[in-house]
């Protein structure tokens, strides 16, 4: 049996479906069983647990051949990342008690970075997981292609997408959530010892200009990328309700300056199959259905 957290989301859902299609027993670890009932209809066992409650997590992970762990990211963490420190300690306690055969944790590109930034949340949680004497894979994907969902409306309506990734011709390691879920489902069925890092990106790196050009293809209209001035970020993020925008700003700096990167570089990363155009077409179609 494989216990999957985040089953109602994009990545966790792909992991669960892949395992179900292979005839594996899947336990969905959810906050609300009733709201996740569709997964029971697909053949999943559902168990209620909270990411902040070690006892409920340990019960949900108990008896599992493999556990896929993903945690909700905070885009506006409190100074010092107390949320991540609490989650890391909780996960460590739950895994030490449950003792599943192996674990795949969804981390991020740049988790090894020394500079404090938004992704430091995963650095903190990884450090806790490294204290657990179990086979653990730290799966570090690149920038999610699905982050472009915010660009669909302005691309369609105004022919412009605002980019915090700069310069506009700088390639960025990106990956589709479907690739992340597929690879996670493969990894969780492997056998290994100790702790390992797997870094994952798409078939090729993507520039903001290429995102705009791909939107042009998908939408059938001219779309261009436009840089958001660096000196406007703090006031912009605060106007959107953020109380502590510095970690997010530093994360963007890390991608733009190159210090958020895979430990093994582009040559050392595993490559996914899903192209940017496929993802953007799905995002455009999804928005059209929701309209």
HUMO-V361636 format. One record per backbone hydrogen bond with DSSP energy under -1.0 kcal/mol. CO is the residue of the C=O (numbers start at 1). NH is the residue of the N-H. E is the energy in kcal/mol with one decimal. If there is no record, write none. Layout:
CO_NH_E ; CO_NH_E
This chain:
1_65_-3.2 ; 1_66_-1.2 ; 2_27_-2.9 ; 3_68_-2.8 ; 4_29_-2.8 ; 6_9_-1.8 ; 9_13_-1.7 ; 10_14_-1.5 ; 11_15_-2.2 ; 12_16_-2.5 ; 13_17_-2.5 ; 14_18_-2.4 ; 15_19_-2.1 ; 16_20_-2.6 ; 17_21_-2.6 ; 19_24_-2.5 ; 20_23_-1.9 ; 25_2_-2.5 ; 26_45_-2.5 ; 27_4_-2.9 ; 28_47_-2.7 ; 30_49_-2.5 ; 34_37_-1.3 ; 36_39_-1.9 ; 37_41_-1.6 ; 39_44_-2.3 ; 40_43_-1.4 ; 45_28_-3.4 ; 47_30_-2.4 ; 50_53_-2.3 ; 53_57_-2.0 ; 54_58_-2.8 ; 55_59_-2.0 ; 56_60_-1.9 ; 57_61_-2.3 ; 58_62_-1.3 ; 61_64_-1.9 ; 64_101_-1.8 ; 66_3_-2.4 ; 67_104_-2.8 ; 68_5_-2.2 ; 69_106_-2.9 ; 78_81_-2.2 ; 81_85_-2.0 ; 82_86_-2.2 ; 83_87_-2.4 ; 84_88_-2.9 ; 85_89_-2.0 ; 86_90_-2.2 ; 87_91_-2.9 ; 88_92_-2.3 ; 89_93_-2.2 ; 90_94_-2.6 ; 91_95_-2.7 ; 92_96_-2.2 ; 93_97_-1.7 ; 94_98_-2.8 ; 95_99_-2.6 ; 102_67_-1.7 ; 103_137_-2.9 ; 104_69_-3.0 ; 105_107_-1.1 ; 105_139_-2.5 ; 108_111_-1.4 ; 110_113_-2.0 ; 117_120_-2.0 ; 118_121_-1.2 ; 119_122_-1.3 ; 119_123_-1.2 ; 120_124_-2.4 ; 121_125_-1.8 ; 122_126_-3.2 ; 123_127_-1.9 ; 124_128_-1.4 ; 125_129_-2.4 ; 126_130_-2.2 ; 128_131_-1.3 ; 129_132_-1.8 ; 132_134_-2.0 ; 135_103_-2.3 ; 136_196_-2.3 ; 137_105_-3.0 ; 138_198_-2.2 ; 139_107_-2.8 ; 140_200_-2.2 ; 141_109_-2.4 ; 143_175_-2.3 ; 144_147_-1.7 ; 145_148_-2.1 ; 146_149_-2.0 ; 147_150_-1.2 ; 148_151_-1.5 ; 151_155_-2.3 ; 152_156_-2.5 ; 153_157_-3.1 ; 154_158_-2.3 ; 154_159_-1.0 ; 154_160_-1.3 ; 159_224_-2.1 ; 161_226_-2.6 ; 163_228_-2.4 ; 167_170_-1.9 ; 168_209_-2.3 ; 172_206_-2.3 ; 173_143_-2.3 ; 174_202_-3.6 ; 175_145_-2.5 ; 176_180_-1.8 ; 177_181_-2.6 ; 178_182_-2.1 ; 179_183_-2.6 ; 180_184_-2.5 ; 181_185_-2.2 ; 182_186_-1.6 ; 183_187_-2.9 ; 184_188_-2.4 ; 187_190_-1.4 ; 194_136_-1.8 ; 196_138_-3.0 ; 198_140_-3.2 ; 199_270_-3.6 ; 200_142_-1.7 ; 201_272_-3.0 ; 206_172_-2.3 ; 207_211_-1.9 ; 208_212_-2.2 ; 209_213_-2.3 ; 210_214_-2.2 ; 211_215_-2.3 ; 212_216_-2.1 ; 213_217_-1.7 ; 214_218_-2.5 ; 215_219_-3.1 ; 216_220_-1.7 ; 224_161_-2.2 ; 226_163_-3.0 ; 229_232_-1.9 ; 230_233_-1.2 ; 232_236_-2.2 ; 233_237_-3.2 ; 234_238_-2.5 ; 235_239_-2.0 ; 236_240_-1.1 ; 237_242_-2.2 ; 238_241_-1.6 ; 245_249_-2.4 ; 246_250_-2.8 ; 247_118_-2.2 ; 247_251_-1.9 ; 248_252_-2.2 ; 249_253_-2.4 ; 250_254_-2.3 ; 251_255_-1.9 ; 252_256_-2.5 ; 253_257_-3.4 ; 254_258_-1.1 ; 254_260_-2.1 ; 262_265_-1.2 ; 264_268_-1.2 ; 270_201_-2.4 ; 275_279_-1.5 ; 276_280_-2.8 ; 277_281_-2.3 ; 278_282_-1.7 ; 279_283_-2.3 ; 280_284_-2.5 ; 281_285_-2.3 ; 282_286_-2.5 ; 283_287_-2.1 ; 284_288_-2.0 ; 285_289_-2.2 ; 286_290_-1.7 ; 287_291_-1.1
